Amino acid sequence: MKKWGSNWRELDLGMEKFDDVSDRGYEFIAELANTYSDKRVLVVSHGALIGLTLQRLLPDRFQKTQLDNTSITILNIKQGVWNCSIYNCTKHLD
């Protein structure tokens, strides 16, 4: 905060905008769903991309997201409707 000031999140520091990340994630997931509609697909990514994509796919359920490192989230699509059956699961770490 000392270097950039208290409003550093509002500065244009060359970071990708959240809307752009959300669009990129949505387009990627939609393409996967279309290309591999009858398959299971594993996607590994960072929490920001996953969280913003979830907010785009299921805005009523995910107005905010907070994902733990190495957590598992499972998305399903059936007849064009997205569902999240598991969110931010870390049981495999126990």
C-alpha positions as CSV (number, residue, x, y, z in Angstrom):
1,M,0.0,0.0,0.0
2,K,2.9,2.3,0.7
3,K,4.2,2.2,-2.9
4,W,0.9,2.4,-4.8
5,G,-1.4,4.1,-2.3
6,S,-4.6,3.0,-0.6
7,N,-6.6,3.0,-3.9
8,W,-4.1,0.8,-5.8
9,R,-6.9,-1.5,-6.9
10,E,-8.4,1.4,-8.9
11,L,-5.1,2.1,-10.7
12,D,-4.5,0.9,-14.3
13,L,-1.4,-1.3,-13.6
14,G,-1.8,-3.3,-16.8
15,M,-3.7,-6.1,-15.1
16,E,-6.3,-7.9,-17.1
17,K,-9.8,-6.6,-16.2
18,F,-12.1,-9.0,-14.3
19,D,-14.7,-8.8,-17.1
20,D,-12.0,-9.9,-19.6
21,V,-11.0,-12.8,-17.4
22,S,-14.6,-13.8,-17.0
23,D,-15.2,-13.6,-20.8
24,R,-12.1,-15.7,-21.4
25,G,-13.1,-18.3,-18.9
26,Y,-16.6,-18.5,-20.2
27,E,-15.5,-18.9,-23.8
28,F,-13.1,-21.6,-22.8
29,I,-15.6,-23.6,-20.8
30,A,-18.3,-23.2,-23.5
31,E,-15.8,-24.5,-26.2
32,L,-14.9,-27.5,-24.0
33,A,-18.6,-28.3,-23.4
34,N,-19.3,-28.1,-27.1
35,T,-16.2,-30.1,-28.2
36,Y,-16.3,-32.8,-25.5
37,S,-20.0,-32.9,-24.7
38,D,-20.0,-36.6,-23.9
39,K,-16.7,-36.7,-22.1
40,R,-15.2,-35.7,-18.7
41,V,-12.6,-33.0,-18.8
42,L,-10.1,-31.9,-16.2
43,V,-9.2,-28.3,-16.2
44,V,-6.4,-26.9,-13.9
45,S,-6.2,-23.2,-13.4
46,H,-5.8,-20.5,-10.8
47,G,-8.6,-19.4,-8.5
48,A,-9.3,-16.1,-10.0
49,L,-10.1,-17.5,-13.5
50,I,-12.2,-20.3,-11.9
51,G,-14.0,-17.9,-9.6
52,L,-14.8,-15.3,-12.2
53,T,-15.9,-18.1,-14.7
54,L,-18.3,-19.5,-12.0
55,Q,-19.7,-16.0,-11.4
56,R,-20.3,-15.7,-15.2
57,L,-21.9,-19.2,-15.6
58,L,-24.0,-19.2,-12.4
59,P,-24.3,-15.6,-11.2
60,D,-27.2,-16.3,-8.8
61,R,-25.2,-18.9,-7.0
62,F,-21.7,-17.3,-7.1
63,Q,-21.9,-13.6,-6.5
64,K,-18.5,-14.0,-4.7
65,T,-16.1,-16.8,-4.8
66,Q,-13.2,-17.7,-2.5
67,L,-11.3,-20.8,-3.6
68,D,-8.7,-22.6,-1.5
69,N,-5.5,-23.7,-3.2
70,T,-5.7,-27.2,-4.8
71,S,-9.5,-27.3,-4.2
72,I,-11.8,-29.2,-6.5
73,T,-14.9,-27.7,-8.2
74,I,-17.0,-29.8,-10.5
75,L,-19.2,-28.3,-13.2
76,N,-21.8,-30.1,-15.3
77,I,-23.8,-29.0,-18.2
78,K,-27.1,-30.8,-19.2
79,Q,-29.3,-29.5,-22.0
80,G,-27.5,-26.2,-22.0
81,V,-27.9,-25.6,-18.2
82,W,-24.8,-25.3,-16.0
83,N,-24.7,-26.8,-12.5
84,C,-21.9,-26.9,-9.9
85,S,-22.1,-30.2,-8.0
86,I,-19.0,-29.7,-6.0
87,Y,-17.5,-26.3,-5.0
88,N,-14.1,-25.7,-3.3
89,C,-13.7,-29.2,-2.0
90,T,-10.5,-29.9,-0.1
91,K,-11.3,-33.3,1.4
92,H,-8.5,-34.9,-0.7
93,L,-6.0,-32.9,1.4
94,D,-6.9,-34.5,4.7
